[in-house]
């Protein structure tokens, strides 16, 4: 049996920062380890509830990223509680990608990941 994740922010401390925005995928480096969002991209959602946003701390190795248990589905609002710096970028349409500018609260656009064929 898989151990239950211990989140960096307890559920009862999550505030409503955004209107309903849908779901997203986020790395345990953010949600469990408490790291800020270092890289985020948006693709077309998989269903009507999927915002298409994917959030990473930016220091995940390929081996870490290849392990599905290191990621989970969350409300975008929940991830925004972990790193409110993402909020100004959330209305950007897919496809898009951003990386954090070191030492700031800002992100700069980068090329979105290519879809695998």
Beta strands, then each sheet from edge to edge (+ up, - down):
strand 1: 23-27
strand 2: 39-42
strand 3: 50-56
strand 4: 71-75
strand 5: 96-100
strand 6: 107-109
sheet 1: 4+ 1- 3- 2+ 5- 6+
end
